[in-house]
Amino acid sequence: MARDVRCLLTILKNLKLRNYLRMDKEYRVCSKGIWDTSIPGIRFNDKGESNYYDIQIKLTEAFPRGKEGAHQWENIVAQVKSVGNSKRYDCLVGVSGGVDSSYLLYLLKVKYGLKPLAVNLDNGWSSDIAVKNIKKVTTKLNVDLETYVINYEEMKDILRAYVRAGIPWIDGPTDRAIKATMYNIARKEGIKFIFRGNDFRSEGKQPREWTYTDSRMLRFIHKKYGEIKKLRTFPDITFFNLIYSGIILKIKDYRPFYFLEYDKENAREFLKKEFDWEYYGGHHHENLFTKFAMSYWLPKKFGIDKRKINLSAQVIDGTLNREDALKMITDDALSEDELEKIKNYVLKKLDITNEEFQEIMNLPPKFYYDYPTYMPYLLSFTKYFMPLVKLIYPRIPMSFFEIEGRK
């Protein structure tokens, strides 16, 4: 009887996965980008345009570049200088050693005359190239760098728990720790402005099934699959922390590249010439665990290729030809030898045996809705959350554009 129940549950999970991947529906590709039916929540109109195209257009309209974007950015810079006039630092910039954050730091210091504090999170997975890049850029710009180091045994335990949980975005804890670290240091230093190098025009908006995690989910997964009982150095930030930081302390979190004209290829070449900066081989590959998550874990366990979102965004932005994007997506991000090498490195660093990892890979995939999260409340009461969100953030977060675009 118990065996029959387990078999039935496995069948139901596989059916759920099939519905998620939409394998039972006609395969279609958006006529404007390369979003396709492997992407959760995708819909098409009579012209073959997907709702993800609509989301991207609405983001572009909400965060214009050109004359209007420049005007908005100039107002932000004026606020930063006014509020931080008498302070040692007037803004905080998260740096990873990647193109976006390195170039942003240069712009803020040199072009706009701000007094940034560079902040880096050390989770034990940064590549040597990334670490050197951070040092080169901050040293030449004469920008102070504050690095927060998470005890690696804690970080290992959390990331291993996420792998065992079998969800797509196993690097979610790092994302949360980065955000928490920036807010914690901003509070400590009395800094009112946080800047990040994200750019939706080159990255797009990933579906929540591929990337979502929150504090409730993190606590549950770590308690269920982790081995360390109490986390002492791992930083996390709750919604109530954000309310306090945004409304009471008036800390504002901005993405300058939402407003500024930005060409990543030109920025990369500039960094190489100006700072002897080195390229690390791929989008977010400056962190080795992120590289594993995007290149091995997501494609092999879930059939997920996040490049479909990234390249689609670049097509809409006009920096990439659609035909070229369709061709690029057919090429593997890494060779099989490279994939095997990064897999073995990660398993050794996480203390996961090949046998356990294979068992995890063979289990039915899970997603955020298989664990306790705050997302059901967010989806059900979006309109009630919105006024509060507008008080916390200076602009509406991208996640709300996705929620609206998938209704």
C-alpha positions as CSV (number, residue, x, y, z in Angstrom):
1,M,0.0,0.0,0.0
2,A,2.8,2.4,1.0
3,R,4.6,1.6,-2.2
4,D,1.5,2.3,-4.3
5,V,1.1,5.7,-2.6
6,R,4.7,6.6,-3.3
7,C,4.3,5.6,-6.9
8,L,1.1,7.7,-7.2
9,L,2.9,10.7,-5.7
10,T,5.7,10.3,-8.1
11,I,3.3,10.3,-11.1
12,L,1.5,13.4,-9.8
13,K,4.8,15.2,-9.4
14,N,5.9,14.3,-12.9
15,L,2.5,15.5,-14.2
16,K,3.1,18.7,-12.3
17,L,6.5,19.1,-13.9
18,R,5.1,18.3,-17.3
19,N,2.5,21.0,-16.9
20,Y,5.3,23.4,-15.7
21,L,7.4,22.7,-18.7
22,R,4.3,22.9,-20.9
23,M,5.5,19.9,-22.9
24,D,1.9,18.9,-23.6
25,K,1.3,22.2,-25.5
26,E,2.4,23.3,-28.9
27,Y,5.9,24.7,-28.9
28,R,5.9,28.4,-29.7
29,V,8.5,31.2,-29.7
30,C,7.7,34.8,-29.1
31,S,7.8,36.8,-32.4
32,K,9.6,39.7,-30.8
33,G,12.2,37.9,-28.7
34,I,13.1,34.2,-28.0
35,W,10.9,33.6,-25.0
36,D,9.3,30.2,-25.6
37,T,6.8,27.7,-24.1
38,S,9.4,26.3,-21.7
39,I,9.0,29.6,-19.7
40,P,6.3,29.4,-16.9
41,G,3.3,31.6,-17.3
42,I,3.9,32.5,-20.9
43,R,1.0,33.5,-23.1
44,F,0.8,34.7,-26.7
45,N,-1.5,37.1,-28.5
46,D,-2.7,36.9,-32.1
47,K,0.5,38.5,-33.4
48,G,2.6,35.8,-31.7
49,E,3.9,38.3,-29.1
50,S,4.3,36.9,-25.6
51,N,3.3,38.5,-22.3
52,Y,7.0,38.5,-21.4
53,Y,7.6,40.9,-24.3
54,D,4.8,43.1,-22.8
55,I,6.6,43.0,-19.4
56,Q,9.8,44.1,-21.0
57,I,8.2,46.9,-22.8
58,K,6.4,48.1,-19.6
59,L,9.7,48.1,-17.8
60,T,11.3,50.1,-20.6
61,E,8.4,52.7,-20.3
62,A,8.7,52.8,-16.5
63,F,12.4,53.4,-16.6
64,P,13.2,55.4,-19.7
65,R,16.7,56.3,-20.9
66,G,17.5,59.2,-23.1
67,K,16.7,62.7,-22.1
68,E,14.1,61.7,-19.6
69,G,16.2,59.0,-18.0
70,A,19.2,61.4,-17.7
71,H,17.0,64.0,-16.1
72,Q,15.7,61.5,-13.5
73,W,19.3,60.3,-12.8
74,E,20.6,63.9,-12.4
75,N,17.9,64.5,-9.8
76,I,19.0,61.3,-7.9
77,V,22.7,62.4,-8.0
78,A,21.7,65.8,-6.7
79,Q,19.8,64.2,-3.8
80,V,22.8,62.0,-3.0
81,K,25.2,65.0,-2.9
82,S,22.8,67.0,-0.8
83,V,22.1,64.3,1.8
84,G,25.7,63.1,2.0
85,N,27.4,66.4,1.7
86,S,29.1,66.3,5.2
87,K,29.5,62.5,5.3
88,R,32.6,60.4,4.5
89,Y,30.4,58.3,2.1
90,D,27.3,59.5,0.3
91,C,26.4,56.1,-1.3
92,L,27.1,52.4,-1.2
93,V,27.8,50.2,-4.2
94,G,27.7,46.4,-4.3
95,V,30.7,45.0,-6.2
96,S,31.3,41.5,-7.4
97,G,34.3,42.0,-9.8
98,G,31.9,41.7,-12.7
99,V,31.4,44.2,-15.6
100,D,28.3,46.0,-14.4
101,S,29.3,46.7,-10.8
102,S,32.9,47.6,-11.8
103,Y,31.9,50.1,-14.4
104,L,29.2,51.5,-12.2
105,L,31.7,52.2,-9.5
106,Y,33.9,54.1,-12.0
107,L,31.0,56.2,-13.2
108,L,29.8,57.1,-9.7
109,K,33.3,58.2,-8.6
110,V,34.8,59.7,-11.7
111,K,31.9,61.0,-13.9
112,Y,29.4,62.0,-11.2
113,G,31.8,63.0,-8.4
114,L,30.1,60.9,-5.7
115,K,31.8,59.4,-2.6
116,P,30.9,55.7,-2.8
117,L,31.8,52.9,-0.4
118,A,32.3,49.6,-2.2
119,V,30.8,46.6,-0.5
120,N,31.5,43.0,-1.3
121,L,30.1,39.8,0.1
122,D,32.5,36.9,0.5
123,N,30.6,33.7,0.5
124,G,33.6,31.5,-0.2
125,W,32.8,31.1,-4.0
126,S,34.3,34.1,-5.7
127,S,36.7,33.3,-8.5
128,D,40.3,34.5,-8.2
129,I,39.7,36.7,-11.3
130,A,36.7,38.4,-9.5
131,V,38.7,39.1,-6.4
132,K,41.6,40.6,-8.4
133,N,39.2,42.7,-10.4
134,I,37.7,44.2,-7.3
135,K,41.1,45.1,-5.9
136,K,42.3,46.6,-9.2
137,V,39.2,48.8,-9.6
138,T,38.9,50.0,-6.0
139,T,42.6,50.6,-5.6
140,K,43.0,52.7,-8.8
141,L,39.8,54.7,-8.0
142,N,40.9,55.2,-4.4
143,V,37.5,53.8,-3.2
144,D,37.2,52.2,0.2
145,L,36.2,48.6,0.2
146,E,34.3,46.8,2.9
147,T,34.0,43.0,2.6
148,Y,31.7,41.0,4.7
149,V,32.8,37.4,5.1
150,I,30.3,34.6,5.9
151,N,31.6,31.7,7.9
152,Y,32.1,29.1,5.1
153,E,30.8,26.2,7.1
154,E,27.5,28.1,7.4
155,M,27.5,29.0,3.8
156,K,28.2,25.5,2.8
157,D,25.4,24.2,5.0
158,I,22.9,26.6,3.5
159,L,23.8,26.0,-0.2
160,R,24.0,22.2,0.4
161,A,20.5,22.4,1.9
162,Y,19.2,24.2,-1.2
163,V,20.7,21.6,-3.4
164,R,19.0,18.9,-1.4
165,A,15.8,20.8,-1.6
166,G,15.9,20.3,-5.3
167,I,14.7,23.8,-6.4
168,P,16.0,25.7,-9.4
169,W,17.7,28.7,-7.9
170,I,20.0,27.2,-5.4
171,D,22.0,30.4,-5.3
172,G,19.0,32.2,-3.8
173,P,20.7,32.4,-0.3
174,T,23.6,34.3,-1.8
175,D,21.2,36.9,-3.4
176,R,19.5,37.4,0.0
177,A,22.9,37.7,1.8
178,I,24.1,40.3,-0.6
179,K,21.0,42.4,-0.2
180,A,21.1,42.1,3.6
181,T,24.8,43.0,3.7
182,M,24.3,46.1,1.7
183,Y,21.4,47.3,4.0
184,N,23.3,46.3,7.2
185,I,26.4,48.3,6.2
186,A,24.3,51.3,4.9
187,R,22.6,51.4,8.3
188,K,26.0,51.2,10.2
189,E,27.6,53.9,8.1
190,G,24.5,56.2,7.9
191,I,24.4,55.9,4.1
192,K,21.0,56.6,2.6
193,F,21.6,55.5,-1.0
194,I,22.4,52.0,-2.3
195,F,23.4,51.5,-5.9
196,R,23.5,48.2,-7.9
197,G,24.7,47.4,-11.4
198,N,21.6,45.4,-12.5
199,D,20.2,46.2,-16.0
200,F,16.9,44.7,-17.1
201,R,17.7,45.7,-20.7
202,S,20.5,43.1,-20.8
203,E,19.2,40.7,-18.2
204,G,15.4,40.7,-18.6
205,K,12.9,39.5,-15.9
206,Q,13.2,35.8,-14.9
207,P,10.0,34.0,-14.0
208,R,9.5,33.5,-10.3
209,E,9.5,29.7,-10.6
210,W,13.2,29.9,-11.7
211,T,14.6,32.4,-9.1
212,Y,12.3,33.0,-6.2
213,T,13.3,32.5,-2.6
214,D,12.4,34.5,0.6
215,S,13.3,34.4,4.3
216,R,10.5,32.0,5.2
217,M,11.6,29.6,2.5
218,L,15.2,29.9,3.5
219,R,14.5,29.1,7.2
220,F,12.3,26.1,6.3
221,I,14.8,24.6,3.8
222,H,17.8,25.1,6.1
223,K,15.9,23.6,9.1
224,K,14.9,20.6,7.0
225,Y,18.0,19.9,5.0
226,G,20.8,21.7,6.9
227,E,23.0,20.3,9.6
228,I,24.1,23.5,11.5
229,K,21.4,24.4,14.0
230,K,22.1,28.1,14.4
231,L,23.4,30.5,11.8
232,R,25.6,33.1,13.4
233,T,27.2,35.0,10.5
234,F,24.8,34.5,7.6
235,P,22.9,37.7,7.0
236,D,19.3,37.8,5.9
237,I,16.8,40.6,5.5
238,T,13.1,40.3,6.3
239,F,10.2,42.4,4.9
240,F,10.0,44.1,8.3
241,N,13.7,45.0,8.1
242,L,13.0,46.5,4.6
243,I,10.1,48.5,6.0
244,Y,12.3,49.9,8.8
245,S,15.2,50.7,6.4
246,G,13.1,52.2,3.7
247,I,10.4,54.1,5.6
248,I,12.1,55.0,8.9
249,L,15.7,55.3,7.9
250,K,14.9,56.4,4.4
251,I,17.5,54.2,2.7
252,K,16.8,54.1,-1.1
253,D,17.9,51.3,-3.4
254,Y,18.6,52.3,-7.0
255,R,19.7,50.7,-10.2
256,P,21.5,53.5,-12.2
257,F,21.6,51.5,-15.4
258,Y,17.9,51.6,-15.6
259,F,18.3,55.3,-16.5
260,L,21.8,55.7,-17.9
261,E,22.9,54.8,-21.5
262,Y,24.9,51.6,-21.0
263,D,26.7,49.3,-23.5
264,K,28.2,46.3,-21.7
265,E,30.6,45.4,-24.4
266,N,32.1,48.9,-24.5
267,A,32.2,48.9,-20.7
268,R,34.1,45.6,-20.7
269,E,36.7,46.9,-23.1
270,F,37.1,50.2,-21.2
271,L,37.7,48.3,-17.9
272,K,40.3,46.1,-19.5
273,K,42.2,49.1,-20.8
274,E,41.8,51.4,-17.8
275,F,42.1,48.9,-14.9
276,D,43.7,45.8,-16.4
277,W,40.4,44.2,-15.6
278,E,39.9,40.5,-16.7
279,Y,36.9,38.8,-18.1
280,Y,35.7,35.6,-16.3
281,G,33.9,33.8,-19.2
282,G,30.2,34.3,-18.8
283,H,27.2,36.1,-17.3
284,H,27.6,35.9,-13.5
285,H,30.5,33.4,-13.8
286,E,32.6,35.6,-11.5
287,N,31.1,33.5,-8.7
288,L,31.8,29.8,-9.2
289,F,28.7,28.5,-7.4
290,T,26.5,30.8,-9.6
291,K,28.4,29.5,-12.6
292,F,27.5,25.9,-11.6
293,A,23.8,26.8,-10.9
294,M,23.3,28.5,-14.3
295,S,25.4,26.2,-16.5
296,Y,24.9,22.8,-14.9
297,W,22.1,22.6,-12.4
298,L,19.4,24.5,-14.1
299,P,19.8,22.9,-17.6
300,K,20.5,19.4,-16.5
301,K,17.9,19.0,-13.8
302,F,15.2,21.3,-15.0
303,G,15.8,22.0,-18.7
304,I,16.0,25.7,-17.8
305,D,18.2,28.0,-19.9
306,K,18.1,31.5,-18.4
307,R,19.8,32.8,-21.5
308,K,16.4,32.8,-23.2
309,I,15.4,35.6,-20.9
310,N,18.7,37.5,-21.1
311,L,19.0,37.3,-24.9
312,S,15.4,38.2,-25.4
313,A,15.9,41.4,-23.4
314,Q,18.9,42.3,-25.5
315,V,16.9,41.7,-28.7
316,I,14.2,44.1,-27.5
317,D,16.9,46.7,-26.5
318,G,18.3,46.5,-30.0
319,T,21.7,45.4,-29.0
320,L,21.3,41.9,-30.4
321,N,19.7,40.6,-33.6
322,R,16.9,38.1,-33.0
323,E,18.3,35.6,-35.6
324,D,21.7,35.7,-33.8
325,A,19.9,35.1,-30.5
326,L,18.1,32.1,-31.8
327,K,21.4,30.7,-33.0
328,M,23.3,31.5,-29.8
329,I,20.7,29.6,-27.7
330,T,21.4,26.4,-29.6
331,D,25.1,26.5,-28.4
332,D,26.0,25.1,-25.0
333,A,27.2,27.6,-22.5
334,L,30.0,25.3,-21.5
335,S,31.6,22.1,-22.9
336,E,30.8,18.8,-21.3
337,D,34.4,18.7,-20.0
338,E,33.9,22.1,-18.4
339,L,30.6,21.1,-16.9
340,E,32.0,18.0,-15.4
341,K,34.9,20.0,-13.9
342,I,32.7,22.6,-12.3
343,K,30.4,19.9,-11.0
344,N,33.2,18.0,-9.3
345,Y,34.6,21.2,-7.9
346,V,31.2,22.1,-6.4
347,L,30.5,18.7,-5.0
348,K,33.8,18.5,-3.3
349,K,33.5,22.0,-1.8
350,L,29.9,21.2,-0.5
351,D,30.9,17.8,0.8
352,I,28.3,16.1,-1.3
353,T,29.1,12.6,-2.6
354,N,28.5,11.7,-6.3
355,E,26.0,9.1,-5.1
356,E,24.0,11.6,-3.1
357,F,24.1,14.1,-6.0
358,Q,22.9,11.6,-8.5
359,E,20.0,10.7,-6.2
360,I,19.1,14.4,-6.0
361,M,19.3,14.8,-9.8
362,N,17.0,11.8,-10.2
363,L,14.3,13.1,-7.8
364,P,11.3,15.0,-9.3
365,P,12.1,18.8,-9.5
366,K,10.6,21.0,-6.9
367,F,9.8,24.7,-7.0
368,Y,9.1,27.6,-4.6
369,Y,5.4,26.5,-4.3
370,D,6.5,23.2,-2.8
371,Y,7.8,25.0,0.3
372,P,6.4,27.5,2.7
373,T,6.9,31.1,1.3
374,Y,5.4,34.5,1.4
375,M,4.6,34.4,-2.3
376,P,0.9,33.2,-1.9
377,Y,0.2,36.3,0.2
378,L,2.0,38.5,-2.3
379,L,0.0,37.1,-5.2
380,S,-3.3,37.3,-3.4
381,F,-2.9,40.8,-1.9
382,T,-0.7,42.6,-4.5
383,K,-2.8,45.7,-4.6
384,Y,-2.7,46.0,-0.8
385,F,1.1,45.6,-0.7
386,M,1.7,48.1,-3.5
387,P,1.3,51.3,-1.4
388,L,3.7,49.9,1.2
389,V,6.2,48.9,-1.5
390,K,6.2,52.4,-2.9
391,L,7.2,53.7,0.5
392,I,10.0,51.2,0.9
393,Y,11.5,51.5,-2.6
394,P,12.0,54.6,-4.8
395,R,10.7,52.6,-7.8
396,I,8.4,49.6,-8.2
397,P,10.5,46.3,-8.1
398,M,10.6,44.2,-11.3
399,S,8.8,41.3,-9.5
400,F,5.6,43.3,-9.5
401,F,5.8,43.9,-13.2
402,E,6.0,40.1,-13.7
403,I,3.1,39.5,-11.3
404,E,0.9,42.0,-13.3
405,G,2.1,40.6,-16.6
406,R,1.1,37.1,-15.8
407,K,-2.4,37.7,-14.5
